[in-house]
Amino acid sequence: RIDIEFYDIANCYTSRCKTILNFTKFNFTKFSFDTSSVEEGIRLRELFVNIQGILNYSDWLASGHPPIPNLGLDENFLASPYHYQVAAKEITNNIFITLPTGSGKTETALSWVVGNLASNFRVFYTLPTTTTINAMYQRISDENRYGLKRDVVSEYFSNVDLYLELEGQNPTKANLNLYRNFFYPLNITTPDQLILGLMNHGRYTLKSFSMKKSLIVFDEIHAYDSETFGLIKSLIRHLHIHYKAKFCIMSPTFPSALKNELSFLNAQDLIASNILESEYRKRRRTHIEFSDAHLEENLHDIIRFYMEGKKILIVLNT
């Protein structure tokens, strides 16, 4: 198993929090506040996030909540037929992963996480929709699959309180769920929850502080429209420059235009293009034949295919 060690709170305050707070206090008073400067505004925001984030975290622990459990990943899932999972574990920088659906993309991303846990604090796994988040949460929190328990894996989206209540957990405070999910080692969420943190929305200091030195997986990066991708690009750039975050960006069809937009990451392509082309060719399962006829003229073949036990899909526009 791969463990994240958590500090004793007294040692943590002395060696980490106090150092950061002293640094922040010094920098708040050292320079004049030039509100017309974008760089100065960013600097002041991030210093404030440090202060408020530490206070939020300390308040959470001081309120009698149990320490956050360690994140343990059972590396048995690496013993798979996909050699590129082992290669992903060896990459300690940003990474682009292009793989066909059903080729172990999730396991490959988790392999990259395993290789980078020692130098990063927590993991955010982002997907485009609530439906895909729920499915991934059920998958990753299955202890028999990756060795992860539900007390170290969380999910967070806009209506998480309603979702938890429908599951019978009956949350009473929205802030409780925000603390619980964003401080846990692995959080499955949508990009908008990270973006809203950078837009100073709600408890943004708590969210922003949680993203520092994190590992962030963007799955299905091709699924966003241009406006949303622009916001995601700005998010990635800010976290890359100011938060020392690392990124794993994945897609079954990774357009070169998207890679060019994210070139500032200097990310390493996990699989060479010629090998990737070969992988796709081996997985081609569909042969298409066109019939220049109306549907009614094909009823005989449709019934015959059904009698032979084949799968049939009929798509109409009305």
Disulfide bonds with the S-S distance in Angstrom:
none
